[in-house]
């Protein structure tokens, strides 16, 4: 594929102003919604092939999520695209000021393998709603899902409007050598830095949805059994291969044993006595990641789990104790079904420790103490999170989702996705009826007093 020709054709199409018509955008979103419904079974099959996702999990976290984003965008797009009137300072009398949302142009979306349908199409929804032409680069590691995305897009849209480019790391590197008007990347921090460096060569604005070690804090006031249930659910979704999965738990020593007992109970209740053999439990995406996780199993003391299924690349949910901050498992994002549990005694000391670490994509706090809740929310910086639950904060179109610091730049979901793919252009329109000479030379001393009155 000649990428330069593809981008050139997209720019020519964008310059026709077709995508700036709101009716065109709505029709495109409706067409995408219809195509997803039409290919629902093929999408489910692809997700089963790539990650062994159960139909319920695949629909709830991938297909249904995207369909909701599309419906939400269609419902609100006319209001989003309407010029917003804002106040004009009196010193500019007589004028009016408005903010116009306009598309960037030709944008690039690079998506990962862990939620290959959701994280590709959710970003696409906002790019379409904002009026852009889109180049999609799905992950080569989730090849079956990439193929069905390519089929859906190829049958639904002109390649001058939306084009899927498949391939591996070399293809991504080649694509990034070309100029785009915006780049949206979801993936690891390591690759995110490379994308950022490539974008900087052309001063291309970016959104980087990365990751990090998202902690859970469980204090002695929490409903421990419920906390364990919700943490284990969040950890086991997609076998822990989720950017906002609970990475590790800090728990008050006084309730640690109760938590461990409940966590073991729910692992068995959710997945049976041999989770690594459960056909509905997702698999690790490839051999490289499987071997990396197997090595992490050697950390600390195994409380439950540790069994592996080499033939199907599955690892039983594993809880580790006797972990310290210097343990190898605490040096990298786990991205798998392994949960280290660490003790803490003093919340202020724990907050000081967490402040010294890179800002995580998510943080979860389990407590019924409002003072503890307020302290954690206000003193720690993180992308987003939840109180007394995990993962749920990203499953809404009404809040932005994104990282901060090393966990990412920018946000999306709902209107935030539209805003991410839009340039907000401010325009002031001045009346021609009269002209105030105050601002024009020659300046006189008395004019300073007048200016100070208006600009205080």
N, C-alpha and C positions, 0 to 999 in steps of 0.2 A: 504494500500500500504506500502511495506517495502522500505523506502527511502534509507536505506543503500545498499540494493541489487540493487536498481535502479542506484545509483551512482557508485557502483562497476562495473556494466555492462557497464556504460558509460566510465569509466576509461579504461577498457579492450579494448573497441572499439577505444578510442582515441589513445591508445598505439599501435594500428595496423598502425598508420600513414595515414590512409585512408583520414581523413579530411584535411591533409596537402597538398593533391593534389589539385591544383587550379581548375582542370577540375571537380573534385567532388564538389567543392564549387559552381562553376557556374551552374552545373546541379541541385544542391539543390535549388539554388535561382530561377532558371527557373521553377522548379517543384512547388515551393511556389507561384510564379506569376500565373501559370496556375490554381492552386487550388483556389486562391483568386478569379480569374475571374469566375471560375466554380460555386463558392458558393456566388457570389455577392449578389443575392437576399436574400439568407438566412442571410447574414451578415447585410444587410440593415434592415431586419425584426428584428434581434436581437437588433440592436441599437435603433430601434423604441420601442421595448419592454422595454429595460433597461432605456432609457433616453428620449424617445419620440422625437428622432431626425428626422427632415424632410430628405427625400431622398437626396436632394441637399447638405445639410449641412453634412450629414453622409458620402456621397461619397467624398466631397471636403476635409473634415478635417480628414477622417479616411482611407477609402479604397484607394482613389486616391493618397493620401499622401504616403501610404505604397508601392503602385505599382511604384510610381516614385522613391522611395528610392531603390527598387529592381533593376529597370532598370539602375539607376545610378551606382549601385554597380557592376552589370554585365559588364557595359561598361568600368569601370575603374579598376576592380580588378586585372588584369594582371600587370598593372603599379604599383598599390599599393603594390603588393606582391613581386615585383622585388627588389633584394638587391640594396641598394642605396650606390653608391661609394662616399666617402667623402675624404677630404684632409688629408694627414698625415704629421705631423711636420717633418722638415728636420732632426731633431735630431734622428729620428727613421729610417733613410735611411739604407737599402733599404726595404720598406714595402708598403703595400697597405691596406686601411681600408674600411670596408663596414658595413652598418647597415642592419640587417636582421629582418623582421617582422615575429614573430612566435606566434601561438595561446597560450593562457594561459592553456587551458585544458578543464575542466568541469566547466561551468559557470552557475550562477543563475541569472535569470531575474525576478524581482518582479514588477508587473505593477499595476496601479490604475484603478479606475472605471470611471473616467470622460471622457477619450478618450480610452476606453478599447481595441479597436482593434489597433489603431494607436500606442499607447505607449507600447503595447506588441510586435507587429510585427516589428516596426522600429528598436527597440533594437535587435531583433532576426536577422534581415537582416545583421547588422554589425557583430554579433557574428558568423553567418554562414560564412560571407565573410572572417573573420579572421581565420577560421578553427577550431572553438571550438565545443564541444558537449554542449548542452544547456538544462537546466532544467527551464521550464517556470511556474511561479506561478501567474496566473491572479487573479483579484479581485473577491471575492465572492459577492460583491454588484451589479456587472453587470453580473449576472449569465447566461443570455441568450447568451451574447457575449463570455463568457468563454466557454460555451458549443460548440459553433460553431468553436472557435479556437481549442479546443480539437479535434473536428471532423476533421478539416483540417489537423492538425499536425499528428493525429493518422493514417489517410489514406495516408499521403504523405511520412512519414519518419519512420524509425525504432526507437523504443523507446530507443535503445542504442545510438542514435544520438541526437534526440530531444524528450523530454518528458514533457507533461503538467501535473501538479499536482494541482488539484482543492481543495478548502477547505477554511475555515475561518482563523481567527487570530491564533487559536491554531495550525493549520497546518503550517502557516508561521513560528511560533515559533519553531515548531518541525524541520522544514527544516533547519532553521538557526543554529540548534545545530550541524549540520554536516559541514564538511570541503568542501569548494569550492575553485577553483583557482581564481575566480573573482565574485563579486556580483554587479549587476546593479539594483538599486532601484529607483522607481519613486513614490512619495507620499508626505505625510505631514512631516514637520520638526520633529514633536514628534516621529513618527514611524521611521523616518530616523536615529534619534539618537540611537534607539534600534538596528537597523540593523548595524550601525557603531560599536556599542559596541560588538555585536555578531561577526562581522568580525574581530575585533581586537584580539579576543581570538586565532585566527589562523593566525594573521597577513595577512589576506586576503585583497587585494586591492579592492577598491570600487569606484563606481560612484553613487552619490546621487543627483537625480533631485528632488528638493524640491519646495518651493514656497515663499510666503511672500506677503507683501502689496506693490504691484507695483503701483507707483504713476504716474499721468499725470500732466504735468505742461503746462498751457496755458497762454501765455503772450498777451499783448495788440496788438502786431503786427500780431498775427496769423489770418488766415482766419477763423473767428469764426464759421460760419455756417458749413463749411467743417470739422472743428475740431470736432464740436458736432456730426456730422454725423458719422465720423470715430470712435469716442470714444464710442458712443452708439452702433454701430455695434460690436466693440470689447467686450463691456460689455455684450451684449445680446447673443453672440455666446455661444451655449450650456448653456444658461440661466446663464451666468457668472461663470459656473463651469469649469474654465480654469485657469491653474497655472499662466499664463501670462496675464490674463484679467486685464484691468485697474481697480485697486481697489478703487481709489479715485482720485479726481481732485483738484489741486491747481490752482486757476484762479485769475488774476488781477481783483480787484474790479470794475474797470471802464468798463469791458466787461462781467461781471458776468450775468447781466440780459439778455443780448443778447444771451449768451451761453445757459442759462436756457430755453429761449423761443425756440431756435433751437433744443435743446435736446428733449423737449416735442414734438415738431413737428415730429421729426424722429421716436420717439417711436410709435406714432400713425400711421405714414406712414408705418413703418415696420410691425407692429403687430395689427393694428386696435384699436378701441375704448375700447375693453375689452381683453387685451393681455392674461390675466389669463384663458380665455376661448378659446384662439386660439389653434386649434389642432396641429399646426406646431411649436409651441413654446415649447422647451424642458421642461421637468419636473425636479424637484429636486429628487436626486437619492433615498433617503429614508426618513422615518419619522423623524429620529433623526436630520438630516441636515435641514429638512423642519421646524421643531420646533425651531431650533437654529436661522434660518434666520427670522422667524416670530418675535422672540424676538428682533432682531436687528432693525426691523421696527419701534420700539418705540423710537429710537434715533432721536434727532433733530426735524426739521420741514419738513413734507412731501410736496414737491412741485408738484409731480405727482406720481401716482401709489399707492401702498400700499394694493391693493386688493389681496385677496388670494383665491385659489380654493383648498379646503381641499381634495375633492374627487380625484383630479388628481395630487396633490402636486405641484401646480403651483403658482408662485408669480408674479404679474404684475411688470414690470420694475419700479423701484422706485428711485426718486431723492430726496436726503435729504440735507437740508441746516441747518444753526445754529449748525454746528458740530464743536467741538474743539478737540485738540489733546488728551484731557483727556476723551473724549466720549468713551463708551464701544466699539462702532463699529470701533474705531481706534486702538483697542488693539489686534485685531485678523484679519487674512485674511478672507475677506467676503465670497468669493467663492459662489456667488449668484448674482441675478439681482438687486442689491441695490448699488446706486452710491452716496456717500457723496461728496458734493462740498464745498470746503473751500476757503476762500479768502487769498491772500497774497499781499503785497505792495512792498516789497523789495526783489529782487532776491537773493542777497547775504545773507540776513537773512534766506530765505527759504533753500538755500544750506547748511547753517550752521545747520539748524534744521534737514535736511535729513541726514547729516553726523552723527548725533547722534543716528540714528535709524539703525536697522539691514539692511544690504545690500540687496536690493530687487532682485528678479529674473529678473524683467524687469522695465524699466523706459521709459516714453513717453514724448516727448517735442513737443509742437506746437508753432512755431515761424517762422518769416521770417527774424529775426535779427541774422546775422551770429556770432556776438560777444556773444549773449546769447547762441546760439547753442554750440559754442566752450567752453564757460565757464561751461555749464552743462556737456558736454561730458568729459571734462578733470578733473573737480573737484569732480565729484560724481562717486562712484563705484557701479556697478550693473551688473547683469548677461549678459544682452543684451537689445536691445531696438530699437526704431524707432523715427525718426524725422518726424512730421506731419502725423503720422499714428499709428495704434496699431496692435499688434499681428503678423504683416507680416514678421518680422525678423526671425521667426522660420520656415516659409514656404519655405525654400530653402535648397538644399543639398550642397550649396557652402560655407556656413558659419557654424561655430560651435554654438551649442545652449547649454547653461548650466548656473548654478548659481555661486555665489561667497559668501563666508562666510556662513551665516545661510541659504542662499537660495540654497546651493548645492555645490557639489564637482565634477569636471570633466565636460565633454561636449560630445555631439554626434550630429548626422545628417551627411549624406554623408561620406566623408573620415574620419571625426572625430569619427564616430561610429566604423569604421574599426580600427582606431588607439586606441580607448578606449579598444577594446577587443584584442589588440595585445601587446605582449612584444617586445620592440625594442632592439635587441641584437647587440651590437657592437663587431666586430671581426677584429683584425689586423693580417695580414699574413706577416711574415718576410722572407726575402730571406735567403737561405743557402749558397749563393755564397761566401760571405765573412762576417767577424765579426769584428766590431769596438771595440777595447779593452778599450775605454775611460770609460765605466761605471763599469768596473770590478776592484775590489781591487787588489793590494794595491793602495790607492789613493795618488796622489802627488799634491802639491800645485799648480803647473802650470795647472793641470786639471780643477781647479775651474774657472780660467779665460776662459777656453774654454767653459765650461758649461754655464757660465754667458752670453757669446756671443749668444748662441743658445736659452737660456731661459729668455730673457729679456722681 
